[in-house]
Amino acid sequence: MPPIPFRIFHSESVADGLRAVVRLAEVFGIRAEVLADARLIESALRWIADEFGESRWPVGEMGELRFGQIGRVTVWYAVHTGRREVTISQFGFARPRA
């Protein structure tokens, strides 16, 4: 039996946050890398959301709050393993050091 992917949910403001991360990456000249990192995060959330990143604490009906990072892109999300659902709450950008 093939693995069951997690369903991913997010609000429009979360999508706006990811677009802001990409715009900021353009300022630093790393847009392509950040887009690739965002794609890797999407894949991790779809297939291994309960293993990706670090567990922080339980969040009731939402499941478990987790923090993940690939490259410069960070993500806060809740994962409910029983329902195979991921709810993204925020994307962020870890700035390169000067």
HELIX and SHEET records of a PDB file:
HELIX    1   1 GLU A   12  PHE A   28  1                                  17    
HELIX    2   2 ARG A   31  ILE A   48  1                                  18    
HELIX    3   3 GLY A   60  MET A   62  5                                   3    
SHEET    1   A 5 ARG A   7  PHE A   9  0                                        
SHEET    2   A 5 GLU A  85  PHE A  93  1                                        
SHEET    3   A 5 VAL A  73  HIS A  80 -1                                        
SHEET    4   A 5 GLU A  64  ILE A  70 -1                                        
SHEET    5   A 5 GLU A  54  PRO A  58 -1                                        
END                                                                             
